[in-house]
Amino acid sequence: MAMMDGGNNNLEELAVGCMLSIRTTLGDEFEGQVVTFDRPSNILVLQEGFKHGPRRNIRLLKTNYIKDFTFLGQADDPLDPNNCFLDLTALQTREELAIRQAEADAERIGVGVTTEAQSIFDALSKTLPVRWDKTVIVVMNEVRVGSPYNSESVIGGTPAANDRVKKMLEFERKRLHLRGTVGQ
């Protein structure tokens, strides 16, 4: 068992790849492999456990918190790219999903519209399918709401759909007006 004196002794034993059993001054005990050691900050970066898989727990530990440790052996560099596991299919799927989400989010932002128009769009989108057609809000692919985005500017759609959109617009405009006057 090696002792740490202020985190500065036996640093040569903390080479990359060393497998250690560590007991901290706080009473934690764990095993890990040294990923790197930053001398200026006295921080030891450890990969907990010795299994290499798609998920790894990394622990950053100030060496002055190490009460003692046992050297368990030496292994390869845990960050060696030849031994790292990367699921490229999963990464590409995550990337594609992120791109689709970003595109969908971008389509929900009106271009050349007022903040009020965007707020009305956002409110309608909570309960109805909506999209922008330039500066016109298209609700349920049939009702169109143009500037100034009030009940008089609602056109198209069935009478029931048209009335529903008008009522929601009136409610939302009142809510926006109240929110605007409260902040003044």
N, C-alpha and C positions, 0 to 999 in steps of 0.2 A: 504494500500500500504506500503510495507516494503522498507526501503532504505538500500543500500549497502554502507558501508564505507570502501573503499579500498579492498573490496572483503572479509572481515573477519567477519563482524557482521552478525547475523542471520543465521549462517551456519547450526544450528540445524534444520532450516526450509527446508534445502536442502537435506533431507533424500531420499534414493532411493524410487522411486514411487511417489514422490510429483509432483503434476500437477501445473504448474506455467504459469502465463502470464508475459513475460519479456520485458522490454524496455532497449535497450543498450545505451551507451553514444554516439554511432554513429547514433542513430535514428531508428534502427531496432526494430520492435515489432513483437513478435511471442509467440505462446503457445507451451509448451513442457513438457515432463515428465522426471524427473531426473533418469538417468541410473546409474550414479555414480558420486562421487566428489573426486578429488585427492587433498588433502590438501597441500602436499609439493609444487605442481605447481600451486595451486589455479585454476585448470581447472574443470569446470562443464561439464559433458557429458549429453546431452539432446537428447531425441527422440522427434523430432518435431511432433506436433499433438498428438492425443490420439488414433488413429486407429491402431490396430495391424493386420497386413497383411503380405503378402510375401515380400513387399518392405517397408523399413523404412528409413527416413532421420535422420541422426545422426549429431548433431552439438556439436562441442567442443568450449567452451567459457571461456575465462579467466574471473574470477569473478570481476576483477577491471573494466571490460567493462560493467558491469550491472549497469544501472542507477537506476532502481527500478524494483520491481516485485510484483505480487499479487499471493498469495497462493490460488489455486483454488480447492484444495482437495488432498486426498491421494488415490492412487490406488495400485494395486499389483506391484511387481517387474517386470519391463518390460522385463527382461531377464530370467524370470522364465521358465525353460524348459517345464513345463506342459502347458504353455500358448503360447509357440513359435510355429510358423507355419513353418513347413518344408515340402516341396513338394519332397518327396523321389523319385518319378518317374522322375521328372524333373532333380533332382541331378544325378540320375543314367544315364539318357540320356546324360547329359552334360559330365559325366565321360566317357561313352562309346565313344562319339564323340571325346573327347580329346585323348583317347587311340588310336582310329583309325587314328587320325591325326598324332600322334607321331609315330605310326608304318609306316604310309605312308612317313613321313619325313625321318625316319631312312632308309627306302628302297631306298631313293634317294641319299644316301651317299655311295660312293664306298669304299669297304674295300680292302686295299692293293694297292690302286692306287695313282698316283701322284696328286699334287694340280692342275697341268695342265689338267690331265684327268678329274678331278672333274669339273673344269671350263668349259671344252668342254661339258660334260654331262649337266651341268646347262644351258649352252647356247642352246643346242639342245632341252632341255626340254621346253623351252619357246615357241617353235613353233611346236614341234613334240612329239608324245607319245614315251617316252623312259623308259628303266629300265636297271638295272645292272644284268648281269649273271656272277657272280664272278667278273672278271676284264674286261669283255667285255660289251660294250654298245650295247644294242639291241634297234634298232629304228623301230617303226611301226610294232613290232613283226616279222620282216622279215630281216632287214638289220643289220649286225653285224659289230661293229668297235672294233678292238682289239688294243693292244699297238703296235706301238707308237701313235695311234689315229690320223693318217693322212689319206689322200685320198687313199693312196696305201693299207691301212689296212682295207678298206671297202669291205665286201663280202656279197653275198646273196641278196635276194630281186629282184624285177623287175628292169629292166634297168633304168626306169624312177625314181624309188625310190632310187636306188643306186646312180644315177647321182645327185639327189637332196641332198642326205646326203654328197656326196663328195664336192659339191659346198659349203654347209654350213660349213663343216669342214675346207675347205681352208679359207673361210671368217673368221671364228672364230679363227683359228690359226694366221692369219695376225693381227687380232684385239688384241689377247693376246700378240703377239710379240711387237706390237706398244706400248701397255700398259706397257710391261716390259722394253722397251728401254726408255720410257718417264721418268720412275721412277729412272733411273740410273744416 
